[in-house]
Amino acid sequence: MNKADLVNEIAKVVCTKKEAEAAVSGVFQAITKAISKGDTVTLVGFGTFKSVKKAARTGRNPKTGDPIKIKAHKAPKFVPGKALKDALK
């Protein structure tokens, strides 16, 4: 399922496809803004979105095999909630 499919599924529940697109985009923007500031977004039963700090490390260029330095950075992380895990069993 991609974003367009998600919008179509939500449009079946709400009034129009335009409103569904606005809702989906709004949720994605709010989550992105929150985790970029370092906040955690918890959707009970679904999961938690947060940012984690990745330390600097040495990696390898897959084409040449040469070592390269990877800078420290923040990365997004999603931890699924219990209800989501149980739904997949």
C-alpha positions in Angstrom: 0.0 0.0 0.0 1.3 3.4 -0.9 0.1 6.9 0.1 -2.5 7.1 -2.7 -3.9 3.7 -1.6 -4.1 4.9 2.0 -5.9 8.1 0.9 -8.4 6.0 -1.0 -9.1 3.8 2.0 -9.5 6.8 4.3 -11.8 8.5 1.7 -14.2 5.6 2.1 -14.6 6.5 5.8 -14.6 10.4 5.5 -16.4 12.5 3.1 -14.1 13.2 0.1 -10.7 12.1 -1.3 -9.5 15.7 -1.0 -10.2 15.7 2.8 -8.6 12.3 3.1 -5.4 13.6 1.3 -5.3 16.6 3.7 -5.7 14.4 6.7 -3.0 11.9 5.7 -0.6 14.7 4.7 -1.3 16.5 8.0 -0.6 13.4 10.1 2.7 12.8 8.2 3.8 16.4 8.6 2.9 16.5 12.3 4.9 13.3 13.0 7.9 14.5 10.9 7.9 17.9 12.7 7.7 16.3 16.2 10.5 13.7 15.7 12.7 16.2 14.0 12.5 18.3 17.2 13.4 15.3 19.2 9.9 14.6 20.5 8.3 11.1 20.6 4.9 10.5 19.0 3.0 7.6 20.6 -0.2 6.2 19.0 -1.5 3.9 21.6 -2.1 0.4 20.1 -0.3 1.3 16.9 3.3 2.3 17.8 5.8 4.9 18.7 7.7 7.2 16.3 11.0 8.7 17.6 14.4 9.9 16.5 17.6 8.1 17.6 21.2 9.3 17.5 23.5 7.2 15.5 27.2 7.4 16.4 29.9 8.1 13.9 31.4 4.9 12.5 33.5 3.5 9.7 31.7 1.8 6.9 32.7 0.3 3.5 32.0 1.4 0.0 30.2 -1.6 -1.4 31.5 -1.0 -4.9 35.2 -0.6 -4.1 35.5 -2.0 -0.6 37.4 1.1 0.6 36.7 2.2 4.2 34.6 5.4 4.5 33.7 7.6 7.5 30.0 7.9 8.3 29.1 11.0 10.3 27.0 10.9 13.4 23.4 11.7 12.6 19.8 11.3 13.8 17.6 8.6 12.2 13.8 8.0 12.5 12.7 4.8 14.4 9.3 3.2 14.7 8.5 0.7 17.5 5.3 -1.2 16.9 2.7 -1.3 19.7 1.3 -4.5 21.2 -2.0 -4.3 19.3 -0.2 -4.0 16.0 2.0 -6.9 16.9 -0.9 -9.0 17.9 -2.8 -8.2 14.7 0.1 -9.8 12.7 0.0 -13.1 14.5 
